[in-house]
Structure formats: structure tokens, C-alpha cells
Amino acid sequence: MTDQDASAPAAPRRKPRRRTLVISAIVVVALMVAATVVTLSVAGGSGTDPAPRPTESAPAASSPFQRPADWSPHRPAVHMTPEKNWMNDPQKPFFLDGVWHYYYLYNADHPDGNGTAWYHSTSTDLVHWEDQGVAIDKYTNGLGDIWTGTAVVDAENTAGFGAGAVIALVTQQVDGVQRQSLFASTDGGYSFESYEGNPVLDNPGVADWRDPRVFWDENAGHWVMALAEHDRIGFYISPNLRDWSYASDFVTTGLGVLECPDLFPMAVNGDPTDVRWVLLAGANGADEGMTTGTTYWVGDWDGTTFTADDTGHQWLDHGADYYAAVTWDDTRLSAQERLTSRYSIAWMNNWAYADRFPTADWQGGSDSLVRSIRLGSDGDTAKLYSSPADELRTLEGEPEQIDPLRLDAGSTTELPAPVSDAYRLTLDVGTPDGTGEVRVQVLGADGGFATVGYDFDSQLAFISRDADAIAAEMPAEYRAVRSAPAASQDGRVRLDIVVDVASIEVFAGDGDASLTMATYGSPGPRQLRVDAPRGAVELTDATLTPLRVAPVVREPATE
């Protein structure tokens, strides 16, 4: 049994109008999605008018590599953002009927009102997205708004809502009390109804008790929920997604209030005889000189208990803006292939300045690119390696090869100016004697810049935005330099840098380290500059590749 359905590809469906019925646990919902789709509605009613075809959020630009002229200055070219209002935590996608279904927390009342709902987007390639509207409304069942959780495909009808029903387990909060509720969808995840037996897990008196991550454990033969409980992750098991019993917990220290847990198996270096389990959570790294981010442990899972290795926790990303990460596998692959690699996506923001970005038509930043993660070995330690998902290559244009160059100590040179709003810069960097530092500066039209660098002496990759256009008005957490260990090989290191209008994502080495940051500059032409502040450096095998704009397809505005 799986918690996702790898059905053959089919044409994506549009979201039907929302109904307001409450689901009974003992009645299998028999309603099917109507053959004729209807217009999108968030608040109720029925109808049979055909839905208008969606349109892109802006007219086409003169170049596929440049954003339309009427887009707001900081609207990303290749990163997910809402059309308006507020976004934060991503939810784990699932694949059904040829489509990836993805949700994120969304506040339509920002900045005047509180509370999040689940907003729904779909994709066939994890690069191009189509808005489907709100799938789970807030404040509809008396238990509050909708926080982070998990949607799974109940292929075997364990919950009693029909084989293939999409079941969402989510946190709801009212009057400061966090509880876990169930919502069910019988139309493929486009709309959900509240289960009349909610909450399925009532709060035992814990202040921080949220973000259920749910999966079917094939070996144990039951559903598993990982729940963030302040400084620990609690594990619960269920035969049917409705009735849950406590199994065990995993206690942490020095990582603040945990959020957004995840638990999944992976094969070390792709070896099917060496399968380990990874427990992941949003955490606070202040005690380690970091900020909030995504941490993980590698260990063993026996169906009820997670036991971590003695190596302690590690960080999935060392930048300031990779939070509330989720991971998922591709259910179209074989069981062995699914253990080799997973996808990951995170909220590209930080609660230290979450609502202070200079975006006018929406707030909350954006999502990261979809990444590929694998479990490899670093000596005796198993660790996760990250790289941009292969799907990003569908946006790539013709790469421009940059001639090899050498910079003497203290010298600077300019690289070819990017002609696209988003691009990918890859380069190998080395030094004659294995010491020194390289800095790649992404310059804005106003002279502000963000920096990507590598220090050969300390074997650290680093990023900084303390000189970008908004740094002076932002808190200290925004201006701090972030670094990650990434060992050079034979005196050289590979940097893979993805730049969008308001972000930079860096992958050092063979995915040894990743660093993610939002960064803002004034609209206009940008430049790339390379510095060698101490010691000579050599750049080889460098390419600058433009990325095509990937607009989110939006519903036409209603009159």
C-alpha cells in the first residue's frame, strides 16, 4: 500500500465549486467530479457554467527570458509566489492522475486579518504551476484556521471515504489551543470537507503541538504521524487516519521550538542494502551561530520509534531562508528508485523579517526551487546532498561559455552581463597554492550587491547580502554572513549558483552544501563581478545559462 497514486498521466482538472457539507466517518462518499468543470469559487454555491481557460498573470514579454513589463519589480521569474496577499509554509506534494498537487499556507486577509488556509497549485513538471484556488478554507468548522499538515492519497480506503480519496491531516488553532483535524477530498484534492469527528487528535495540554507529517509505513502496516511538540517530535500510529495512538517521541536540545517534521527512508549512495531513515524538522540554530532553518538526523525507524545515530543533527541548508521544508518521492518510480533520491522545497523566508520584503502586490517571499536530495556518505557520516532538480533544465536556454581566467590577489574582473531575469552560473574555482578566497558579486542597478563566495583556507562556502538595496533597513539577522562547510577537491571547488530577481540559491561541491537567501535590489540591468581579495584564483569551466520565465497560470479576474 502507498500513500500516493502513480496513475497514468491524464489531463489536469480544474477545481470545482466548493460545497459546505460535513463528512460522516461511516459514509463512503460516492460523489464523483462532474464531467463538466465549473467556475472557481471559494465560498460556496453550485453551477454548471464552463470554467474560463486560465491565463498567465501578465502578457508575454518580448523575450522568454525576461519578465513581462507590467510585473511588479520583485516578482520572481522562476519561483512560486501567490498573485496577492500572503504565503508561507509549503505542504508535501502528491502525484495523482498525471498531476502534481501542491498546497501552501495562504492568508487572503493579510495584512488586516489573521489566519491561513491551504492554497492549491498543480503542475505536470514541478516547474510550471497553475493556481487552483483555496482548497481548505479557514474558520469553517469552529476549530480555527488551517496550519501545516499532510495530504495523502488513501489508495486502499483505510479511512472510509472511498478508495483514492485524498485525506489531509492538518493543525487547527483556536483560542491558543492547537489540535489535529482531518479533511477529506473526493475530487482529487481540489476541494476538501471537514470530518465531523474533528479533531482526530485533541491537545493533551501542550502549547506547541502542530504540523503533522503523515505517511503509510509499508513494513509496519499502519499510518505514521510525526508531530512537532515543542522540543521533541512525537510519533503516532493509526490503521485508518482517524484513530491515532501515541507510539514514542524523539527529544532534542538547543534547537528551540521545532516545526514541520518529516520522516522518510533513503538508501545510502543508492545502495538498496543500506537503507537509513531521515528525521527532519524546522529548528532554530541560534545556539550554533545560525538562524532558523531545516535540520535533520539520520538513524533507524522500527515502525514506532526513531533512533538517531551518534553523529548528531545536521543542516539541510545553511542559508537564512530555507524553512518549513518538505520532501517527497516520485511514486511513478520503482520502490528501489524511490530510495535513491527525493524532491524538496521550502519557504524562502525567515520569521525574523518575514513581512518586511519590499513587495507591493503580495507578501511572504516565495518558495525555493524544487531540489533533488540524496543520502550519501561523508566519511563515516551519512548526510544529505542537494542540487537543483533536473526539471529546472527545461527552462534553460543556450549556455554562454566563459573563457578561463586568472585573478591575481586583490584584483577584480567583470563576467558577461546576464541578459535574462533569472539565470544559472556554474564555475570551477581553484587557487595555485590551495589558499585564498573568491567572491562572486551579483550587482543590482543601484550599485547594491549580494555576494557568493568560497574560502579555501576555512573550506567554507558563504553568502552575504549586507550590501544589497534593503540591508540597511533590515534586522541584523538579514545582514549576517551565512556559511557552510564544503571541502575542496584537489584544490578546486564547484559552485552552482541560481539567481532570480529576489533570491540566490547556491550549491557547492557535489551538492555538499547549499545556501539559500532572499536578496533585493533596484530594478534594472545587473552585472556579475568576481573578486580575489587575498591570493590568486583561477576560474575554469564557467557557464552562464539564461532561464526562461515560468509564470504561474492564474484564473482570470472575476467581474
Secondary structure per residue as TSV (DSSP state, phi and psi in degrees):
chain	resnum	aa	ss	phi	psi
A	1	M	-	360.0	139.9
A	2	T	-	-122.8	161.3
A	3	D	S	-93.7	6.5
A	4	Q	S	-139.3	158.2
A	5	D	-	-116.3	121.3
A	6	A	-	-95.1	56.9
A	7	S	-	-67.6	159.7
A	8	A	-	-64.2	149.4
A	9	P	-	-56.9	143.4
A	10	A	-	-145.6	166.1
A	11	A	-	-65.5	135.8
A	12	P	-	-60.9	146.5
A	13	R	-	-100.2	155.4
A	14	R	-	-90.0	155.1
A	15	K	-	-68.9	130.0
A	16	P	-	-78.3	171.2
A	17	R	-	-63.9	147.4
A	18	R	-	-77.3	141.2
A	19	R	-	-104.2	169.2
A	20	T	-	-124.0	25.7
A	21	L	-	-77.1	153.1
A	22	V	-	-100.6	135.0
A	23	I	B	-83.6	138.7
A	24	S	-	-93.6	140.2
A	25	A	T	-67.1	-23.2
A	26	I	T	-102.1	1.1
A	27	V	S	-111.2	123.8
A	28	V	-	-80.6	119.0
A	29	V	-	-68.7	126.9
A	30	A	-	-106.2	-0.3
A	31	L	-	-70.7	138.0
A	32	M	-	-110.3	158.5
A	33	V	-	-64.6	129.8
A	34	A	-	-61.8	149.3
A	35	A	S	-65.1	-30.3
A	36	T	S	-100.2	118.4
A	37	V	-	-74.5	157.8
A	38	V	-	-124.9	168.5
A	39	T	-	-67.4	147.8
A	40	L	-	-65.7	132.4
A	41	S	-	-143.6	138.3
A	42	V	S	-93.5	-23.9
A	43	A	S	-115.5	5.7
A	44	G	-	124.7	-177.5
A	45	G	-	94.2	174.2
A	46	S	-	-138.7	163.5
A	47	G	-	179.7	169.6
A	48	T	-	-129.0	10.2
A	49	D	-	-67.0	134.6
A	50	P	-	-60.9	142.0
A	51	A	-	-73.3	136.9
A	52	P	-	-66.1	150.6
A	53	R	-	-66.0	138.9
A	54	P	-	-67.3	155.5
A	55	T	E	-124.4	159.3
A	56	E	E	-67.5	157.9
A	57	S	S	-71.8	-6.8
A	58	A	S	-159.6	157.5
A	59	P	-	-60.8	157.0
A	60	A	-	-62.3	145.1
A	61	A	-	-85.2	171.2
A	62	S	S	-68.8	-23.7
A	63	S	S	-129.2	140.7
A	64	P	T	-67.0	-10.1
A	65	F	T	-99.7	1.3
A	66	Q	S	-123.3	139.3
A	67	R	-	-67.7	150.3
A	68	P	-	-55.8	146.3
A	69	A	T	-64.2	-26.1
A	70	D	T	-93.0	8.2
A	71	W	S	-72.4	151.0
A	72	S	-	-66.0	155.2
A	73	P	T	-57.0	-31.9
A	74	H	T	-108.0	12.3
A	75	R	-	-69.7	120.3
A	76	P	-	-64.0	155.3
A	77	A	S	-85.3	-33.4
A	78	V	S	-132.3	9.6
A	79	H	S	-112.5	146.3
A	80	M	-	-69.3	130.4
A	81	T	-	-141.7	155.7
A	82	P	-	-77.8	161.2
A	83	E	S	-65.5	-37.6
A	84	K	S	-156.6	176.9
A	85	N	E	68.8	-134.5
A	86	W	E	-131.7	141.9
A	87	M	E	-130.4	150.6
A	88	N	E	-148.7	-124.3
A	89	D	E	-43.9	131.1
A	90	P	E	-77.4	157.6
A	91	Q	E	-118.0	146.1
A	92	K	E	-58.4	122.5
A	93	P	E	-69.7	158.5
A	94	F	E	-135.8	158.4
A	95	F	E	-108.2	126.6
A	96	L	E	-151.3	129.7
A	97	D	T	54.0	42.7
A	98	G	T	79.9	9.8
A	99	V	E	-133.9	139.7
A	100	W	E	-83.3	129.6
A	101	H	E	-110.0	127.0
A	102	Y	E	-135.1	141.7
A	103	Y	E	-130.0	153.1
A	104	Y	E	-143.1	157.7
A	105	L	E	-70.7	137.5
A	106	Y	E	-145.3	131.3
A	107	N	E	-116.9	104.4
A	108	A	T	-72.0	-12.6
A	109	D	T	-102.3	5.7
A	110	H	T	-66.0	139.4
A	111	P	T	-96.8	3.6
A	112	D	T	-87.0	-25.0
A	113	G	S	-127.5	156.8
A	114	N	-	-100.1	174.9
A	115	G	-	97.3	134.7
A	116	T	-	-111.0	154.5
A	117	A	E	-119.1	177.3
A	118	W	E	-98.0	117.6
A	119	Y	E	-96.4	141.7
A	120	H	E	-112.5	131.3
A	121	S	E	-132.4	151.3
A	122	T	E	-127.0	157.3
A	123	S	E	-155.6	151.8
A	124	T	S	-103.2	-8.2
A	125	D	S	-139.4	4.8
A	126	L	S	64.4	16.1
A	127	V	S	-125.3	-46.3
A	128	H	S	-100.3	129.2
A	129	W	-	-121.5	152.0
A	130	E	E	-129.5	124.3
A	131	D	E	-64.8	138.0
A	132	Q	E	-121.0	-0.4
A	133	G	E	87.9	-175.2
A	134	V	E	-72.3	127.8
A	135	A	E	-98.9	-33.8
A	136	I	E	-129.4	112.4
A	137	D	-	-75.8	155.1
A	138	K	S	-90.5	157.5
A	139	Y	S	55.5	43.1
A	140	T	S	-113.3	-15.8
A	141	N	S	-124.4	14.9
A	142	G	S	81.8	2.5
A	143	L	S	-111.4	7.6
A	144	G	-	105.1	-159.3
A	145	D	E	-87.7	-177.3
A	146	I	E	-111.5	120.1
A	147	W	E	-105.3	-163.7
A	148	T	E	-68.8	149.7
A	149	G	E	-167.9	-148.6
A	150	T	E	-143.9	137.0
A	151	A	E	-107.0	130.7
A	152	V	E	-129.1	153.8
A	153	V	E	-91.2	118.1
A	154	D	E	-87.9	78.7
A	155	A	T	-62.0	-31.9
A	156	E	T	-102.5	12.7
A	157	N	-	59.9	39.8
A	158	T	S	-67.5	-28.6
A	159	A	S	-88.5	-13.9
A	160	G	S	88.9	16.5
A	161	F	S	-106.5	8.4
A	162	G	-	112.1	142.0
A	163	A	T	-62.2	128.8
A	164	G	T	87.8	1.6
A	165	A	E	-63.3	146.1
A	166	V	E	-94.4	121.9
A	167	I	E	-112.0	126.2
A	168	A	E	-109.7	125.8
A	169	L	E	-105.0	120.7
A	170	V	E	-135.8	158.1
A	171	T	E	-85.6	134.3
A	172	Q	E	-119.0	148.6
A	173	Q	E	-134.1	129.4
A	174	V	E	-144.4	134.7
A	175	D	T	54.8	34.7
A	176	G	T	80.4	2.1
A	177	V	E	-105.6	125.2
A	178	Q	E	-98.8	130.6
A	179	R	E	-135.1	163.3
A	180	Q	E	-107.6	127.6
A	181	S	E	-121.0	160.6
A	182	L	E	-114.5	134.4
A	183	F	E	-127.6	141.9
A	184	A	E	-122.9	144.8
A	185	S	E	-125.5	130.7
A	186	T	S	-111.6	12.6
A	187	D	S	-119.9	28.5
A	188	G	S	84.5	17.6
A	189	G	S	96.5	8.7
A	190	Y	S	-85.0	-30.0
A	191	S	-	-147.2	150.2
A	192	F	-	-128.7	153.3
A	193	E	E	-122.2	145.1
A	194	S	E	-74.7	132.6
A	195	Y	B	-70.7	134.5
A	196	E	T	-69.2	-15.3
A	197	G	T	-91.8	11.3
A	198	N	-	-65.2	147.4
A	199	P	-	-78.7	150.4
A	200	V	S	-82.6	-18.1
A	201	L	B	-135.2	113.7
A	202	D	-	-90.2	151.0
A	203	N	-	-68.1	130.2
A	204	P	-	-86.7	10.5
A	205	G	S	105.2	26.1
A	206	V	-	-107.4	133.9
A	207	A	S	-68.8	-45.6
A	208	D	S	-109.7	107.9
A	209	W	-	-153.5	82.3
A	210	R	E	-154.6	175.1
A	211	D	E	65.7	61.1
A	212	P	E	-66.8	127.4
A	213	R	E	-109.1	122.3
A	214	V	E	-122.3	138.2
A	215	F	E	-152.1	158.8
A	216	W	E	-88.5	122.5
A	217	D	E	-90.8	103.1
A	218	E	T	-61.7	-41.3
A	219	N	T	-68.4	-40.2
A	220	A	T	-83.6	-22.5
A	221	G	T	75.9	31.5
A	222	H	E	-153.2	165.5
A	223	W	E	-78.0	147.6
A	224	V	E	-124.3	137.0
A	225	M	E	-119.9	127.0
A	226	A	E	-101.8	126.9
A	227	L	E	-127.0	131.6
A	228	A	E	-76.6	121.5
A	229	E	E	-129.0	72.7
A	230	H	T	64.6	-100.6
A	231	D	T	-102.2	17.3
A	232	R	E	-145.7	163.0
A	233	I	E	-110.5	120.4
A	234	G	E	-91.1	144.6
A	235	F	E	-116.9	133.0
A	236	Y	E	-129.2	151.7
A	237	I	E	-126.8	154.2
A	238	S	E	-154.6	144.8
A	239	P	S	-85.7	-14.8
A	240	N	S	-144.5	9.0
A	241	L	S	72.6	-5.2
A	242	R	S	-107.1	-36.3
A	243	D	S	-111.8	117.0
A	244	W	-	-118.7	143.0
A	245	S	E	-128.9	143.1
A	246	Y	E	-67.9	138.2
A	247	A	E	-115.3	-47.4
A	248	S	E	-172.9	-179.2
A	249	D	E	-146.0	164.8
A	250	F	E	-125.5	117.8
A	251	V	E	-98.7	138.5
A	252	T	-	-119.1	168.5
A	253	T	S	-138.5	144.8
A	254	G	S	72.9	17.0
A	255	L	S	-121.5	14.2
A	256	G	-	67.4	-154.2
A	257	V	S	-82.4	119.6
A	258	L	-	-78.0	151.5
A	259	E	E	-144.5	165.1
A	260	C	E	47.0	61.8
A	261	P	E	-73.8	165.6
A	262	D	E	-153.2	148.9
A	263	L	E	-144.5	126.9
A	264	F	E	-159.4	153.8
A	265	P	E	-91.9	149.5
A	266	M	E	-147.8	149.6
A	267	A	E	-90.6	128.3
A	268	V	G	-67.7	122.8
A	269	N	G	54.5	29.0
A	270	G	G	74.4	9.9
A	271	D	-	-83.3	110.9
A	272	P	T	-66.6	-12.5
A	273	T	T	-90.2	-2.6
A	274	D	S	-128.5	73.3
A	275	V	E	-98.6	126.3
A	276	R	E	-117.9	170.2
A	277	W	E	-115.4	143.0
A	278	V	E	-115.7	124.9
A	279	L	E	-106.0	123.8
A	280	L	E	-123.6	148.6
A	281	A	E	-158.8	152.0
A	282	G	E	-72.6	135.7
A	283	A	E	-149.7	171.3
A	284	N	E	-111.8	118.3
A	285	G	-	-97.8	22.1
A	286	A	G	-57.8	-36.3
A	287	D	G	-66.9	-14.9
A	288	E	G	-110.7	15.6
A	289	G	T	76.6	17.5
A	290	M	-	-111.6	-166.3
A	291	T	-	-124.9	-166.4
A	292	T	E	-65.6	147.2
A	293	G	E	-171.9	-158.0
A	294	T	E	-118.5	117.9
A	295	T	E	-113.5	163.3
A	296	Y	E	-154.5	160.3
A	297	W	E	-126.2	146.4
A	298	V	E	-107.9	136.2
A	299	G	E	-171.4	-147.1
A	300	D	E	-125.4	149.1
A	301	W	E	-129.7	128.3
A	302	D	-	-109.3	15.7
A	303	G	S	103.0	-21.4
A	304	T	S	-136.5	-20.7
A	305	T	-	-135.9	136.5
A	306	F	E	-102.7	129.6
A	307	T	E	-120.9	116.2
A	308	A	E	-81.9	151.8
A	309	D	-	-64.0	167.5
A	310	D	T	-78.6	-0.2
A	311	T	T	-78.1	-6.9
A	312	G	-	79.4	-171.3
A	313	H	-	-85.1	158.1
A	314	Q	E	-132.2	168.9
A	315	W	E	-112.1	131.4
A	316	L	S	-70.6	-33.5
A	317	D	-	-144.8	141.2
A	318	H	-	-104.4	7.1
A	319	G	S	-81.4	-178.2
A	320	A	S	-87.3	-12.2
A	321	D	-	-131.7	55.6
A	322	Y	-	-136.4	82.4
A	323	Y	E	-122.6	158.8
A	324	A	E	56.4	37.7
A	325	A	E	-66.1	145.5
A	326	V	E	-123.9	153.6
A	327	T	E	-128.5	157.1
A	328	W	E	-160.6	159.4
A	329	D	-	-111.3	174.1
A	330	D	-	-100.1	109.1
A	331	T	T	-72.0	-4.3
A	332	R	T	-79.0	-14.4
A	333	L	S	-86.3	166.1
A	334	S	-	-69.2	163.3
A	335	A	H	-58.3	-39.2
A	336	Q	H	-68.5	-41.3
A	337	E	H	-64.7	-33.3
A	338	R	H	-67.9	-20.9
A	339	L	T	-83.4	-12.1
A	340	T	T	-82.8	-39.7
A	341	S	-	-150.8	156.8
A	342	R	E	-135.8	162.7
A	343	Y	E	-91.5	159.4
A	344	S	E	-147.5	147.0
A	345	I	E	-146.4	150.3
A	346	A	E	-142.5	164.5
A	347	W	E	-77.8	121.7
A	348	M	E	-89.3	75.7
A	349	N	-	-166.1	179.4
A	350	N	-	-150.4	133.5
A	351	W	T	-65.8	-11.9
A	352	A	T	-68.9	-20.9
A	353	Y	S	-151.1	28.9
A	354	A	T	-55.0	-36.2
A	355	D	T	-107.6	21.5
A	356	R	-	-109.4	5.8
A	357	F	S	-69.1	147.0
A	358	P	-	-82.8	46.2
A	359	T	-	-96.7	132.2
A	360	A	S	-91.7	-39.1
A	361	D	S	-94.4	-8.0
A	362	W	E	-155.9	168.1
A	363	Q	E	-138.0	160.7
A	364	G	S	107.3	2.2
A	365	G	-	76.9	-138.0
A	366	S	E	-148.0	177.6
A	367	D	E	-87.0	158.4
A	368	S	-	-71.1	172.2
A	369	L	-	-65.0	155.2
A	370	V	-	-70.4	131.4
A	371	R	E	-115.8	163.0
A	372	S	E	-106.7	130.4
A	373	I	E	-121.7	146.9
A	374	R	E	-138.4	157.3
A	375	L	E	-102.3	116.3
A	376	G	E	-121.0	-170.7
A	377	S	E	-120.2	138.9
A	378	D	E	-124.3	89.3
A	379	G	T	68.9	-124.0
A	380	D	T	-92.4	2.9
A	381	T	E	-105.1	132.0
A	382	A	E	-85.2	132.9
A	383	K	E	-144.5	158.5
A	384	L	E	-88.0	137.5
A	385	Y	E	-114.7	140.7
A	386	S	E	-124.0	146.4
A	387	S	E	-155.1	158.9
A	388	P	E	-58.9	138.5
A	389	A	-	-60.0	147.7
A	390	D	G	-58.3	-26.2
A	391	E	G	-59.1	-24.1
A	392	L	G	-60.7	-27.6
A	393	R	G	-63.6	-20.2
A	394	T	G	-66.6	-17.2
A	395	L	G	-93.9	-7.9
A	396	E	B	-75.8	137.9
A	397	G	-	-93.6	-161.0
A	398	E	-	-72.5	122.6
A	399	P	-	-71.6	145.0
A	400	E	E	-101.2	119.3
A	401	Q	E	-77.7	131.3
A	402	I	E	-100.8	127.4
A	403	D	-	-60.2	144.1
A	404	P	-	-57.0	145.2
A	405	L	E	-147.6	156.7
A	406	R	E	-122.5	133.5
A	407	L	E	-113.4	127.6
A	408	D	-	-75.7	162.4
A	409	A	T	-55.1	130.2
A	410	G	T	83.5	2.5
A	411	S	E	-98.0	164.8
A	412	T	E	-138.8	145.2
A	413	T	E	-143.6	153.9
A	414	E	E	-97.8	138.7
A	415	L	E	-89.4	167.9
A	416	P	-	-54.6	139.8
A	417	A	-	-72.8	133.5
A	418	P	-	-62.3	139.7
A	419	V	-	-103.5	-0.3
A	420	S	S	-118.5	157.4
A	421	D	S	-71.8	-31.7
A	422	A	E	-126.0	145.3
A	423	Y	E	-156.6	169.4
A	424	R	E	-127.2	119.0
A	425	L	E	-109.0	120.9
A	426	T	E	-120.7	142.5
A	427	L	E	-160.4	148.4
A	428	D	E	-98.3	133.8
A	429	V	E	-125.6	137.0
A	430	G	E	-143.9	170.1
A	431	T	-	-130.6	149.2
A	432	P	T	-59.7	-35.0
A	433	D	T	-117.7	11.3
A	434	G	S	78.2	10.4
A	435	T	-	-124.3	168.4
A	436	G	-	110.4	-166.0
A	437	E	E	-155.6	145.3
A	438	V	E	-121.9	143.2
A	439	R	E	-131.9	127.1
A	440	V	E	-106.0	118.7
A	441	Q	E	-103.6	127.6
A	442	V	E	-97.7	104.0
A	443	L	E	-92.9	134.3
A	444	G	-	-87.4	171.7
A	445	A	T	-65.2	-21.6
A	446	D	T	-91.6	3.3
A	447	G	S	92.4	-14.1
A	448	G	-	-69.7	159.0
A	449	F	E	-154.6	158.1
A	450	A	E	-115.1	154.1
A	451	T	E	-124.4	135.2
A	452	V	E	-115.8	131.3
A	453	G	E	-147.1	172.6
A	454	Y	E	-144.1	131.2
A	455	D	E	-106.0	110.6
A	456	F	T	-70.2	-28.0
A	457	D	T	-69.4	-44.8
A	458	S	T	-93.5	-5.8
A	459	Q	T	57.0	46.0
A	460	L	E	-123.4	132.5
A	461	A	E	-87.6	148.6
A	462	F	E	-148.8	159.8
A	463	I	E	-136.5	151.3
A	464	S	E	-151.8	144.4
A	465	R	E	-134.0	23.3
A	466	D	E	-68.3	-8.0
A	467	A	E	-116.8	16.1
A	468	D	S	-81.5	-179.1
A	469	A	T	-67.1	-25.0
A	470	I	T	-112.1	1.0
A	471	A	G	-57.0	-39.6
A	472	A	G	-63.9	-28.1
A	473	E	G	-93.5	-2.7
A	474	M	S	-99.0	160.0
A	475	P	-	-68.9	169.9
A	476	A	H	-58.8	-32.5
A	477	E	H	-60.6	-30.3
A	478	Y	H	-73.1	-36.7
A	479	R	H	-86.4	-8.0
A	480	A	S	-69.5	141.8
A	481	V	-	-76.3	134.3
A	482	R	E	-113.8	139.1
A	483	S	E	-137.2	162.0
A	484	A	E	-147.1	139.2
A	485	P	E	-69.0	132.8
A	486	A	-	-153.8	102.4
A	487	A	-	-68.6	136.2
A	488	S	-	-74.2	157.5
A	489	Q	B	-119.8	117.3
A	490	D	T	55.3	38.4
A	491	G	T	77.6	12.9
A	492	R	E	-132.4	155.3
A	493	V	E	-139.6	145.6
A	494	R	E	-99.8	130.5
A	495	L	E	-118.0	129.1
A	496	D	E	-119.4	111.1
A	497	I	E	-120.3	118.9
A	498	V	E	-106.4	120.1
A	499	V	E	-115.0	129.6
A	500	D	E	-121.4	-178.0
A	501	V	T	-56.1	-35.9
A	502	A	T	-134.4	29.5
A	503	S	E	-162.2	158.3
A	504	I	E	-137.4	130.5
A	505	E	E	-121.7	125.1
A	506	V	E	-116.9	136.3
A	507	F	E	-126.6	118.0
A	508	A	E	-107.2	143.8
A	509	G	T	66.5	-150.2
A	510	D	T	-90.6	54.0
A	511	G	T	78.7	13.4
A	512	D	T	-58.9	-36.1
A	513	A	E	-146.0	146.9
A	514	S	E	-130.7	147.4
A	515	L	E	-138.8	127.1
A	516	T	E	-122.5	133.5
A	517	M	E	-149.0	141.1
A	518	A	E	-77.6	144.1
A	519	T	-	-154.1	142.0
A	520	Y	-	-126.1	141.0
A	521	G	-	-140.3	177.0
A	522	S	-	-78.1	147.3
A	523	P	S	-60.2	148.1
A	524	G	S	134.9	179.3
A	525	P	-	-59.2	144.2
A	526	R	-	-118.6	158.5
A	527	Q	E	-127.2	162.2
A	528	L	E	-122.4	129.5
A	529	R	E	-130.2	142.9
A	530	V	E	-117.5	131.3
A	531	D	E	-117.6	147.2
A	532	A	E	-122.5	81.5
A	533	P	S	-66.3	-25.5
A	534	R	S	-153.6	116.3
A	535	G	S	86.8	148.9
A	536	A	-	-71.4	147.5
A	537	V	E	-133.2	154.1
A	538	E	E	-125.6	131.4
A	539	L	E	-110.1	126.5
A	540	T	E	-135.2	165.0
A	541	D	E	47.9	47.4
A	542	A	E	-100.5	135.3
A	543	T	E	-135.5	147.4
A	544	L	E	-119.2	114.5
A	545	T	E	-116.7	120.5
A	546	P	E	-71.5	149.1
A	547	L	E	-114.7	130.0
A	548	R	-	-66.4	145.7
A	549	V	-	-67.2	137.3
A	550	A	-	-121.2	80.3
A	551	P	-	-65.1	141.4
A	552	V	-	-70.9	130.0
A	553	V	E	-77.4	123.7
A	554	R	E	-110.4	158.2
A	555	E	-	-69.7	143.1
A	556	P	-	-59.5	146.9
A	557	A	-	-62.4	139.0
A	558	T	-	-84.5	145.7
A	559	E	-	-88.9	360.0
